[in-house]
Amino acid sequence: MIENYLNSTFGLTGRTALVTGAARGIGLAIATALGRAGASVVINDLSEKSCAQSVDFLKIEGISASSICFDVSDPVAVKNAKTQLELQGVGIDILVNNAGNQNRKALVDMTHAEWQKIMNVHVNGAFNCTHTFLPDMVAQGFGRIVMMSSVSGQATMPLIAAYSTAKAATASMARSIAVEYASHGITANAIAPGFVKTDFTVGLQQREGFDTYLQNNVPSGRWALPEDIAPVVLFLVSSGGSFVNGQVLAIDGGLLARMG
Ligand SMILES: NC(=O)c1ccc[n+]([C@@H]2O[C@H](COP(=O)([O-])OP(=O)(O)OC[C@H]3O[C@@H](n4cnc5c(N)ncnc54)[C@H](O)[C@@H]3O)[C@@H](O)[C@H]2O)c1
């Protein structure tokens, strides 16, 4: 009985999920979680080789996986990817806009090109993929979109102004999609992870005193792992999460809730 309940509430059999920036880190953990729940997963990232390695990793687990390599910030490449998927008979039911980049610099030291590069990946990338894959979701009356925001979209620290601005924008985009498309069977939510131990945060992991900062300021007292983030995405895209729409869900060990 429990298994039936879990399958009908959280199972994704028959669904296909595209996860951007999924060759490693949080994206790969999300693809793994969705695949373990029965979805077919399509891995996107910048390098064919790293995509292929991740697909092999998922297939060893028995997950139905394939990859499509493109730069999310290139609208033409995203449209071409959709055409390629269509030719393979693959339609996307679940889109996780996870791809992201970083550039730690004081605001006035950033060149316009550096600022734009952050916006291009996080904000324009999420727009390009949503713009491309949402119409088919609307046509079929079902779709799930998850935006990767961050605690940095709500509170911030020095040297990440562009990133924080972009992460606030992706949260706002999730709300906008939810409000515009809920009546077509679409949900769009954002997740806001705290500090997650991935290649993305190697600089922080090596910074003296940062672990102590986390112990003192994150109520849970530790780094998040990609495996802390992925099940929350599974919940949001499952039928169990179907009435959660337009939300920004912090997965931060209590960091944003803390006052002192
Ligand atoms: N690690 C953290 O602490 C943390 C916290 C909050 C939010 N996030 C967000 O989570 C997401 C994943 O982060 P991560 O920690 O796994 O980082 P990561 O660097 O390990 O993974 C990011 C992936 O995105 C890919 N990518 C970058 N630009 C791309 C593009 N233009 N097109 C396609 N793929 C591209 C990279 O190649 C990489 O594989 C990012 O959006 C990041 O901002 C991370």
The ligand as an ORCA input file, in Angstrom:
! r2SCAN-3c Opt
* xyz 0 1
  N      26.624     25.398     -5.223
  C      25.903     26.278     -4.533
  O      26.209     26.635     -3.395
  C      24.643     26.841     -5.131
  C      23.740     27.492     -4.290
  C      22.569     28.026     -4.817
  C      22.307     27.901     -6.160
  N      23.209     27.259     -6.957
  C      22.880     27.176     -8.371
  O      22.704     25.816     -8.713
  C      23.029     25.627    -10.083
  C      24.009     24.484    -10.205
  O      25.143     24.813     -9.431
  P      26.273     23.758     -9.047
  O      26.703     24.106     -7.675
  O      25.848     22.373     -9.359
  O      27.424     24.238    -10.035
  P      28.349     23.464    -11.076
  O      29.329     24.495    -11.547
  O      28.875     22.213    -10.467
  O      27.354     23.082    -12.242
  C      26.864     24.038    -13.138
  C      26.796     23.385    -14.506
  O      26.207     24.330    -15.409
  C      26.891     24.220    -16.646
  N      26.736     25.440    -17.418
  C      27.285     26.665    -17.172
  N      26.933     27.519    -18.145
  C      26.151     26.834    -19.005
  C      25.487     27.187    -20.215
  N      25.611     28.420    -20.702
  N      24.747     26.253    -20.840
  C      24.643     24.999    -20.344
  N      25.269     24.606    -19.207
  C      26.009     25.517    -18.553
  C      28.346     23.989    -16.234
  O      29.117     23.465    -17.299
  C      28.194     23.041    -15.060
  O      28.239     21.688    -15.438
  C      23.538     26.974    -10.580
  O      22.497     27.684    -11.209
  C      23.966     27.677     -9.302
  O      23.901     29.078     -9.443
  C      24.359     26.726     -6.478
*
